[in-house]
Every structure is written in C-alpha cells, then in structure tokens.
Amino acid sequence: MTAEPVPHLNTGSHDLPVSPALDAFMGTAWAPSPLPAGARVPGHDATGPRRRRLAAAFPGERLLVPAGQLKVRSNDCDYRFRPHSAYAWLTGLTGEDQVGHVLVIEPDGESVLHLRPRSPRGGGSPYGSEFYRDRRYGEFWVGRRPDLDEAAALTGIRTAHLDDLAKLLTGPQPATRVLTGVDPALDALTGRSTPANGPEDAALATTLAELRLIKDAWETGQLQHSVDLTTTGFEDVVRALPTALRHGRGERWLEGTFNLRARAEGNGTGYDTIVASGAHACVLHWIRNDGALDPTRLLLLDAGVETDTLYTADITRTLPLSGTFSPVQRQVYELVLAAQDAAIATLRPGASFRDFHRAGMRVIAEGLADWGVLRIPAEQALHEDSGLFRRYTLCSSGHMLGLDVHDCAKARAETYLDGVLEEGMVLTVEPGLYLQPDDETLPLELRGLGVRIEDDLVITADGARLMSGALPRTVDAIEEWMGTLLG
C-alpha cells in the first residue's frame, strides 16, 4: 500500500529546515480553539434566496462560482486577497481566507462549498505540517480558517473538501457553467482556457451581475455604512491639510490619511484613492498621488471605504486648499454643481438610466457656450454627431454601486445602460469639468482646473435619497465646513 503523497508546501527560499523531531513536537499539545457558537456570516438570511434565484435561472445545470486565487505582486509576495464579488454575494464569505474556494450549485439546486479546511496540527495527516510551514495557507502564517463543519454553520451551506472538486469534475458531467476568468486553476480543471469561454459561461456572468442590480434593505444599509465611514475619512483629510501642505508629497500624505480610516474602520478602500491637486485633477484616474500641494489651487479627492462585507462608497469632493474658493474656481465649481443638481433631479423609478447624464451634460454644454469656450451653440454641441463639449468632460456621469465600485458591469445594456431605474438601485452621479493645462482652446485662467462632484444615491419609490448628503456640496457650505474642521 503506497503512502498518500504529501501536499506541496509553499515555503520560502530563506525558511529554515525542519527536523523530524521538531515536526513531531509541533504536532502535539494544542488546545481546542473552536469558533464562537452560533456565529453566522453577515447577511446570512439573504444568501440562500440569492442562490435559489441563480439556480432558477439555469434549471438542471451545474454552476461553479469561484472565490479566486492569489496573485503575485513581486517574487514571493502576493497581493492582498479579496474574494470575487459574486462569490461573496452568494455565500456571505468575504475574508482573505477564501483563496481557491468554489461554490457549486448542483442541477437539483443544492449548494455545496468546496473549501480548504483548517490545517490539522499533526496526527499523521498529509497536511499535518501545513499549519506552521506553509506561507500561503498555514495558520501560523496567515491566520485561522474554519473547518468544514464550522463553515457550514457560518453559511448554512453544505461543505466539502476542496480536494474533492477535481473528482467531482471527472467523468460524465451535467451541463455546466463556470464564472470564468476568476480562478485559473478552475478554468483549467473545467477546460475553460479563456476568460470568455463561450455564451454559456458569459450568460452566467451576466445573470450574476443583473441579479445584483437591485439592492435589498440589508445591502443598502451596508452601503450607507460605507458612505458614513467615507464621510469621516473626508473630514480626516481636511484636518490633515496643514501638515500635508508642508510635506513635499502632500497628495500622498492625504492618501495615507484617508486610507488609515478605511483600513481601521473597514476592509480598506474600495478602489485606489485619487488625491489630485491642481492640474493633476484633470487626469481622470490620478492615483500616483505624488504631488506637492499649492494653497492657491484646488484638491480633487475621490475615495471610498470598503466595509468588512465588501460594499464600497464612491464619493468625490473638490476643495480649495486655502479653505476659500477664488472667483474663477467658484465659477467652474458652480457650473459642475448645477449639472449635478440637474442630473439628480431626474432620478426616479421608470426613468432611463441615461437621463441623468443627459441632463447634466446639457447644463455643462450650455455653461461652456456661455463662457465662450464652445464656439458653437450648445444644442449643436450636444448632438450625437458632434459632442464637441466632451473635450472638457470626457467620461460618463455615473454608474451602479455596490460590492464593486463599478457594480454589475457584466449586465446587458438593455438592463443597465439602456434600461430604466428601479427602486433599490444604488448609483453615483458625478459630472465633472477637466480643463487641461495645455489646452489652447481655453483662456489662461481656466487652464489646469479640474472639478468633479460625486455623490451616492439610492432609488426610492418616489425619487432618490442622497446617501452622502452629510458632506457639503455648495461653495458656501464647503468653506464653512472646512473652516470648522480647521479651527
């Protein structure tokens, strides 16, 4: 009888050798350390209905939804792991310990979680030394995982060992769909060689996105919590301005200030924080954040705290680093604010998703024409075969928000971009003007000004609720707010 092969251990080049005596000693005298009785994943009662809705969309088929794999940052250092949003939405499991796990929904609708259980401590198991030797999965290196029974109690889902998945996928198979492009090992195991392996798998990704378009009350509460934490982070940034203004890379000082709040109160940031001062604000996704701060310029801060349940806010404020807007800064800011007000006014169930963007862009185009920047009438510039106003405001004015900052991105156009708003949808409204420093169509006093105002809203039965209303939006309110925080 041959011995069971010892699983590969992820060890480092500088790890010390382990003697048989030490290995034997490490396997003895460990006290039990169970999870607290009655522990459940957040949102536990919502995940079962979500899985049933997904199964009903593909009756008689097997569905595989992976958490994902670690990705190497450099050499033997991995990026911090975050499970895929669809996996988190269906299971409630959001921790860094979910690496490689796969949710299987069987043709009869039963769900099974294939997990890497807690490493046993000795006792002759082939995994017996993993807990103290394996850098990627060992408990001494990355923390404790639940065992199979504990994971089942946490989630309400039947569990199986991750090693059993390969056997499950061997031999005759039912019709199977895989959320591809998330876990290369699973893609290889199921013969999916590309992220989009055909219409069947694409349909699974689409359905998962569309099921998440409307948030339930628990999800909206999580998003409000994220918005509230983000509001506090913005206050932290304003209080840090005097120190940041003295620092050679003040943008990065402010990035660290916000990210401290995000990491202390939540899982971290929902996306890379944008801290863009002066002309850097004209770079739509400025994340270098390596500039000094000039007190005569504006600061564009685009940031969101991701909660421990992985829901994120997405808020932008453009602030005067001196605490007071100059006349030209006020001029640009108030045009963007008017555009945002016009956009928000369109939000209600039954409205086209694109209506708020169109409303905001009409205000922007008319303002640019009034300034003489647009040398054609606004109505002409707004026409689809022109769009010349977009030179100064290139991107869309908002997007869905949830577990991802650009949530539900795989949804079909007819249900999202070309669809209508419904109660429970959460979205951002974020018009902006980005007046490039080298744009010779602009007067000198406007060059290098970038302004974006972004808020998070939930569609209600009769309109929309501004979730981020605790952060001031008007010029006067911002100046008063900054003055109070700066003392």
C-alpha positions in Angstrom: 0.0 0.0 0.0 1.5 3.3 -1.1 1.6 6.3 1.3 -0.6 9.3 0.5 1.5 11.9 -1.2 2.5 14.9 0.9 0.8 18.1 -0.4 3.1 20.8 -1.8 4.0 23.3 0.9 4.5 27.0 -0.1 7.8 27.6 1.6 10.3 30.4 1.1 14.0 30.3 0.0 15.1 31.5 3.4 13.0 29.2 5.5 14.9 27.0 7.9 14.9 23.2 7.5 12.6 21.2 9.9 14.0 18.1 11.6 11.7 15.0 12.2 12.0 15.7 15.9 10.7 19.3 15.6 7.9 18.2 13.2 6.8 15.6 15.7 6.9 18.1 18.6 4.9 20.7 16.6 2.1 18.1 16.2 1.5 17.7 19.9 -0.2 19.5 22.8 -2.5 22.0 21.1 -5.7 23.0 23.0 -9.0 23.1 21.1 -9.9 26.6 19.7 -13.4 26.4 18.1 -15.2 29.4 16.7 -17.8 31.1 18.8 -21.1 29.1 18.9 -23.8 30.5 16.8 -21.5 32.6 14.6 -23.0 33.4 11.2 -21.8 35.4 8.2 -23.3 38.9 7.9 -26.4 38.9 5.7 -26.8 35.1 6.4 -30.6 35.1 5.7 -30.2 36.8 2.3 -27.7 34.4 0.7 -29.9 31.4 0.4 -32.6 33.2 -1.6 -29.9 34.6 -3.8 -28.5 31.2 -4.6 -32.0 29.9 -5.3 -32.7 32.8 -7.7 -29.5 32.0 -9.6 -30.3 28.3 -9.7 -33.7 29.1 -11.1 -32.2 31.0 -14.0 -30.3 27.8 -15.1 -32.5 24.8 -14.1 -30.9 21.4 -14.4 -27.4 22.8 -14.8 -24.3 22.8 -12.5 -23.0 26.3 -11.7 -19.4 27.0 -10.5 -18.7 30.3 -8.8 -15.1 30.6 -7.5 -13.7 33.0 -4.9 -10.5 33.4 -7.0 -6.8 32.8 -6.4 -3.9 34.8 -5.0 -2.0 37.0 -7.5 1.8 37.6 -7.2 2.8 41.2 -6.6 6.5 40.5 -6.8 8.7 37.4 -6.3 7.1 35.6 -3.3 4.8 38.4 -2.1 1.1 38.2 -3.1 -1.4 41.0 -3.4 -3.9 41.1 -0.5 -6.7 38.7 -1.4 -10.3 39.8 -1.8 -12.9 37.2 -2.9 -14.8 37.8 -6.1 -17.9 39.8 -5.6 -20.3 37.2 -6.9 -18.9 34.6 -4.6 -19.2 36.9 -1.6 -22.8 37.9 -2.6 -23.8 34.2 -2.8 -22.0 32.9 0.4 -21.5 35.9 2.7 -17.8 34.9 3.0 -15.6 37.9 2.5 -12.3 37.1 4.2 -8.8 36.7 3.0 -9.0 33.0 3.9 -11.3 32.2 0.9 -8.4 31.7 -1.5 -9.2 29.0 -4.1 -12.6 28.1 -2.7 -15.5 27.3 -5.1 -19.3 27.4 -4.7 -21.0 24.7 -6.6 -24.8 24.8 -7.3 -25.8 21.4 -8.4 -28.5 20.7 -11.1 -31.1 20.0 -8.3 -30.4 23.4 -6.8 -28.4 22.2 -3.8 -25.3 24.3 -3.0 -22.0 22.9 -1.9 -19.0 24.9 -0.8 -15.7 23.3 -1.7 -13.2 24.7 0.8 -9.7 24.3 2.1 -10.4 23.5 5.7 -8.4 24.4 8.7 -4.9 22.8 8.7 -4.8 19.9 11.1 -2.0 20.0 13.6 0.0 16.8 13.2 -1.7 13.5 13.8 -0.4 11.7 10.7 -2.4 13.8 8.2 -0.6 14.6 4.9 -1.4 18.2 5.8 0.0 17.9 9.3 2.8 20.4 8.9 0.9 22.9 6.7 -0.2 24.9 9.8 3.3 26.1 10.6 5.3 25.6 7.4 3.1 26.8 4.5 3.4 30.6 3.9 0.3 30.9 1.8 -2.2 28.7 3.7 -0.6 27.8 7.1 -2.5 29.1 10.1 0.7 30.4 11.8 1.4 32.5 8.7 -2.0 33.8 7.5 -4.4 33.1 10.3 -7.1 30.6 11.1 -9.6 29.2 8.6 -12.9 27.5 9.7 -13.1 23.7 9.4 -15.8 22.2 7.2 -18.4 21.9 10.0 -17.7 25.5 11.1 -18.0 26.8 7.6 -21.3 25.0 7.1 -22.6 26.5 10.3 -21.4 30.0 9.3 -23.0 30.0 5.9 -25.9 27.4 6.0 -24.3 25.7 3.0 -23.2 22.1 2.9 -19.4 21.9 2.7 -16.8 19.6 1.1 -13.0 19.5 0.9 -11.5 21.5 -1.9 -9.6 18.3 -2.9 -12.9 16.6 -3.7 -13.6 19.1 -6.5 -11.4 17.5 -9.1 -13.1 14.2 -8.5 -16.5 15.8 -8.8 -15.5 17.3 -12.2 -14.1 14.0 -13.6 -16.2 11.7 -15.8 -19.6 12.3 -17.3 -20.8 15.8 -16.4 -24.1 17.6 -16.4 -24.4 20.8 -18.4 -22.0 23.1 -16.5 -21.4 26.8 -16.4 -18.4 28.4 -14.9 -17.7 32.0 -13.8 -14.5 32.1 -15.8 -11.5 34.4 -15.7 -11.5 34.4 -11.9 -9.7 31.2 -10.9 -7.1 29.9 -13.5 -7.0 26.5 -11.7 -10.7 26.1 -12.0 -10.7 27.2 -15.6 -8.0 24.6 -16.4 -9.9 21.9 -14.5 -13.1 22.5 -16.4 -11.4 23.0 -19.8 -12.0 26.8 -19.9 -8.9 28.3 -21.5 -10.0 31.9 -21.8 -12.0 34.4 -19.6 -14.9 34.3 -22.0 -15.2 30.6 -22.9 -18.5 30.8 -24.8 -22.0 32.1 -24.5 -22.9 29.7 -21.7 -20.3 31.0 -19.3 -20.9 34.6 -20.4 -24.6 34.2 -19.6 -23.7 33.1 -16.0 -21.6 36.2 -15.5 -24.3 38.4 -17.0 -27.0 36.9 -14.8 -24.9 37.2 -11.7 -24.5 40.9 -12.5 -28.1 41.5 -13.2 -29.3 39.8 -10.1 -27.3 42.4 -8.1 -28.7 45.5 -9.8 -31.4 45.9 -7.2 -30.1 46.0 -3.6 -32.1 44.7 -0.7 -32.5 46.6 2.6 -29.5 44.9 4.2 -27.3 45.8 1.2 -28.5 49.4 1.2 -27.6 49.5 4.9 -24.1 48.3 4.2 -23.7 50.9 1.5 -24.9 53.6 3.9 -22.4 52.4 6.5 -19.7 52.7 3.8 -20.8 56.2 2.9 -20.8 57.2 6.6 -17.3 55.9 7.1 -16.1 57.7 3.9 -17.6 60.9 5.2 -15.5 60.6 8.3 -12.4 59.9 6.1 -13.0 63.1 4.2 -13.2 65.0 7.5 -9.8 63.4 8.4 -8.3 64.7 5.2 -9.4 68.3 5.8 -8.0 68.2 9.3 -4.7 66.9 7.9 -4.3 69.7 5.3 -2.0 71.9 7.4 0.5 69.1 7.7 0.1 67.9 4.1 0.7 71.4 2.8 4.1 71.4 4.4 5.0 68.0 3.0 6.8 67.6 -0.3 4.3 64.9 -1.4 1.2 66.3 0.3 -1.1 64.3 -2.0 0.4 61.1 -0.7 0.1 62.3 2.9 -3.6 62.8 2.3 -4.0 59.5 0.6 -2.5 57.8 3.7 -4.8 59.8 6.0 -7.9 58.6 4.2 -6.6 55.1 3.8 -5.9 54.9 7.5 -9.6 55.5 8.2 -10.6 52.9 5.6 -8.3 50.3 7.0 -9.1 51.0 10.6 -12.9 51.0 10.2 -13.4 48.7 7.2 -11.7 46.2 4.9 -9.8 49.1 3.3 -10.5 51.2 0.3 -12.9 50.2 -2.4 -10.5 51.4 -5.1 -7.3 53.3 -5.3 -7.8 56.7 -3.7 -7.5 59.6 -6.0 -5.8 62.7 -4.4 -5.3 65.2 -7.2 -4.2 68.7 -6.6 -4.0 71.5 -9.2 -3.7 70.2 -12.8 -3.5 66.6 -11.6 -7.3 66.8 -11.2 -7.5 66.9 -15.0 -6.2 63.3 -15.0 -9.4 61.3 -14.5 -7.8 58.4 -12.6 -4.8 60.1 -11.0 -3.5 57.6 -8.4 0.2 58.4 -8.4 -0.6 61.0 -5.7 3.0 62.2 -5.5 2.5 65.9 -5.9 3.0 68.8 -3.5 0.1 70.9 -2.5 -0.2 74.6 -3.6 -2.6 76.5 -1.3 -3.8 78.6 -4.2 -5.1 75.5 -6.1 -8.0 73.0 -5.8 -7.8 69.5 -4.4 -10.0 66.7 -6.0 -10.5 63.8 -3.6 -12.2 60.7 -4.9 -12.3 57.9 -2.3 -14.5 55.3 -0.8 -14.3 53.0 2.3 -15.0 49.3 1.6 -16.8 47.7 4.5 -15.8 44.4 6.0 -18.8 43.0 4.0 -17.1 44.4 0.8 -19.6 47.1 -0.1 -18.0 50.4 -1.1 -18.9 54.1 -1.3 -17.6 56.3 -4.1 -17.6 60.0 -3.3 -15.7 62.9 -4.8 -15.3 66.4 -3.4 -13.3 69.3 -4.9 -12.0 71.5 -2.2 -10.0 74.8 -2.1 -6.7 74.1 -0.4 -6.8 77.6 1.1 -10.2 77.0 2.5 -11.8 79.6 0.2 -12.6 79.4 -3.5 -11.2 82.0 -5.8 -13.7 83.7 -8.2 -12.6 81.5 -11.1 -12.6 78.3 -9.0 -16.1 79.2 -7.8 -17.2 79.8 -11.4 -16.1 76.3 -12.5 -17.3 74.6 -9.4 -20.8 76.1 -9.5 -21.3 75.0 -13.2 -20.5 71.4 -12.2 -22.7 71.7 -9.2 -25.6 72.9 -11.4 -25.0 70.0 -13.7 -25.1 67.6 -10.8 -28.3 69.1 -9.4 -30.0 68.8 -12.8 -28.9 65.2 -13.0 -30.1 64.2 -9.6 -33.5 65.8 -10.3 -34.1 63.2 -13.0 -33.7 60.2 -10.7 -36.8 58.1 -10.1 -38.2 54.7 -10.9 -39.0 54.3 -14.5 -36.5 57.0 -15.7 -34.0 56.0 -18.3 -30.6 55.3 -16.7 -29.1 57.6 -19.3 -31.4 60.5 -18.4 -29.3 61.9 -15.5 -26.2 62.0 -17.7 -28.0 63.8 -20.5 -29.4 66.4 -18.0 -26.0 67.1 -16.5 -24.3 67.4 -19.8 -26.9 69.9 -21.2 -26.0 72.2 -18.3 -22.3 71.7 -18.9 -22.6 72.4 -22.6 -24.7 75.5 -22.1 -22.3 76.8 -19.5 -19.3 76.3 -21.8 -21.1 78.1 -24.6 -21.9 81.0 -22.3 -18.3 81.2 -21.3 -17.3 81.4 -25.0 -15.3 78.1 -24.7 -17.6 76.4 -27.0 -17.7 78.3 -30.3 -20.9 76.6 -31.5 -24.4 76.6 -29.9 -24.8 74.2 -27.0 -27.6 72.4 -28.8 -25.3 71.7 -31.7 -22.5 70.5 -29.5 -24.9 68.1 -27.7 -25.9 66.4 -30.9 -24.6 62.9 -31.3 -22.7 63.6 -34.4 -20.9 66.5 -32.7 -20.2 66.0 -28.9 -17.6 68.7 -29.0 -18.3 69.7 -25.4 -16.9 66.3 -24.3 -13.3 67.7 -24.9 -13.8 69.2 -21.4 -15.9 66.5 -19.7 -14.8 63.2 -21.2 -16.4 60.5 -19.0 -19.9 59.3 -18.1 -21.7 61.0 -15.3 -22.2 57.9 -13.1 -22.5 54.2 -12.6 -24.0 51.5 -10.4 -22.5 51.0 -7.0 -22.4 48.0 -4.6 -19.9 45.3 -4.0 -17.8 46.7 -6.8 -17.2 50.4 -7.3 -18.4 50.0 -10.9 -21.0 47.4 -9.9 -22.9 45.0 -12.2 -20.6 45.8 -15.1 -21.4 42.5 -16.9 -25.1 43.3 -17.1 -26.6 43.6 -20.6 -27.0 47.1 -22.0 -30.8 46.7 -22.1 -31.0 46.0 -18.4 -28.4 48.6 -17.3 -27.1 51.4 -19.6 -30.2 51.4 -21.8 -32.5 50.2 -19.1 -34.7 52.1 -16.6 -34.1 52.8 -12.9 -35.9 50.7 -10.3 -36.4 51.1 -6.6 -33.4 49.7 -4.7 -30.8 50.5 -7.3 -27.8 52.4 -5.9 -25.7 54.6 -8.2 -23.3 57.6 -8.4 -23.9 60.9 -10.0 -20.6 62.6 -10.8 -20.3 65.2 -13.5 -17.0 67.0 -13.9 -15.0 69.5 -15.9 -11.4 68.8 -16.7 -9.8 71.8 -18.2 -6.4 70.6 -19.3 -3.3 72.8 -18.5 -2.1 72.7 -22.2 -5.5 73.2 -23.9 -5.1 76.3 -26.1 -8.9 76.5 -26.7 -9.2 77.7 -23.1 -8.5 81.1 -21.6 -5.4 81.0 -19.4 -7.3 81.5 -16.2 -9.3 78.2 -16.8 -6.4 76.0 -17.7 -5.4 73.4 -15.2 -8.7 73.4 -13.3 -10.3 70.1 -12.6 -13.6 69.8 -10.7 -15.7 66.7 -10.0 -18.6 66.4 -7.6 -19.7 62.8 -6.9 -22.5 61.6 -4.6 -24.1 58.2 -3.9 -27.9 57.8 -4.2 -30.4 55.0 -3.8 -33.6 55.0 -5.9 -36.7 55.2 -3.8 -40.4 54.7 -4.5 -40.8 58.3 -5.5 -37.4 59.6 -6.4 -33.9 59.1 -4.9 -32.3 59.5 -1.5 -28.9 61.3 -1.3 -26.9 58.9 0.8 -23.8 61.1 1.0 -25.7 64.3 2.0 -23.6 64.7 5.2 -20.8 66.0 3.1 -21.4 69.6 1.9 -21.8 70.3 -1.8 -22.3 74.1 -2.2 -19.4 76.6 -2.2 -20.6 78.3 0.9 -21.2 75.1 2.8 -17.8 73.7 1.9 -16.0 76.8 3.0 -17.9 76.8 6.3 -17.3 73.0 6.8 -13.5 73.4 6.1 -13.3 76.4 8.4 -14.9 74.4 11.3 -12.7 71.4 10.8 -9.5 73.5 10.5 -10.4 75.5 13.6 
